[in-house]
Amino acid sequence: MEPCAGARRDCTSFTAASPVYEQAGRYARTGNVLLGAGAGLTAVGSGLFVFDLLSSQSE
């Protein structure tokens, strides 16, 4: 992909850039879903660790 910067204007056309832009959007969406799932699993794991730690001390 060639940017349209400076005096030279022979950059990549919209028809060529559009599929690449859509693919980048799909990658970003997948990354966000995986990040959210990882954060949720981290929260559950941390909660279980704290619960186990607190329940072991009460015995």
Order of alpha helices (4+ residues) and beta strands (2+ residues): alpha
